[in-house]
Amino acid sequence: MQSVLGTDPNIKVSVAADPLIAFTKIAKDRPDVVITDLEMPRMDGLTFLKKIMAGTPLPVVVCSGLAGKGTELAMNALALGAVEVVTKPKLGVRDFLHESAIMLIDTVWSAAHAKVRQRLPLPLVSPRQSADAVLKMEAGPKIRITTDKVIALGASTGGTEALSQFLGAMTPECPGIVVVQHMPELFTRAFAERLNKDCTIEVKEAANGDRVRNGCALIAPGNHHMLVHRNGAHYAVEINDGPLVSRHRPSVDVLFRSVARSVGQNAVGVIMTGMGSDGAQGLLEMRNAGARTIAQDEATCVVFGMPKEAIALGAAEKTLPLDRIAGSAVELAASELAIAR
């Protein structure tokens, strides 16, 4: 991991053998981000995280394996204040996939911009692919009559708490919801299961062919794109393992473009807290297709990156604090004539 992060000249890495040594290093030279495992000598990762957050908080990234219990522990870490969870890389840098290296570096930069600390200058980034890599734009709109409505939502850093609040405010009568939250593979299932226990609506990790239906939120599985398509009289999702788009898989841009194409003005798009620009172009495409659109405001974002980019493009019809987004999304979904492009 030190070698992978070291490929970015703007990242300086210091290593501690265990949490007690880490506390000594933190006291002498306060870092911008802490990366921690969950199973470590002399102190477990959750205790380490609690102690960091109880003092002067730092952005903490949890790097965990994907096996059963470890996944649930990572969800607990998010609840305790970790800003991100990432997949533990395989031993041996030569075997570490290029895509995973990109996502790890982006995660560190994203954490460094979280509101628990002073922001750093933006890093130099490599070229990113657009949603064209997965789904091409159509030459013209298609008109379809339908009574179904869809709320499409994208989030990244800070999104787990934002989504908990958003989905927790929904009732079983709400329109079908499709969500991209930047999160590693298998973590999304544990995340969806936890939300399902806490919310009055059904929340599940999406599977290929799942219908988008009232009172249900579908979370894109980690490491897979999610697209919405028309399926007879209803909408359904497609799970796709295409290339990284806007440096992410799943990508908010891919989801939003598919909604713009298939749902049009029967949709509401919401972009929430997160670093970077994933979802900004897709939200603009949704608005151009007749959808209503919302961006989370700066004051309630952990990282005001994705919403800021969407607002700058003119993609957001409304900019709202987190506690007003759910109610507004439902109202906007109910306000439009049921004709989708």
Secondary structure, DSSP 8 states (H G I E B T S, - for coil): -HHHHTTSTT------SSHHHHHHHHHHS--S-EEE-SS-SSS-HHHHHHHHHHSS---EEEEE--SHHHHHHHHHHHHHT-SEEEE---SSGGGS-HHHHHHHHHHHHHHHTSTTS-------------GGGT----SS---EE-S--EEEEEE-TTHHHHHHHHHHT--TTS-EEEEEE---TTHHHHHHHHHHHHSSSEEEE--TT-EE-TTEEEE--TTSEEEEEEETTEEEEEEE----BTTBSS-HHHHHHHHHHHTGGGEEEEE-SBSS-TTHHHHHHHHHTT-EEEEE-GGG-SSBSHHHHHHHTT--SEEE-HHHHHHHHHHHHHHS-SEE-
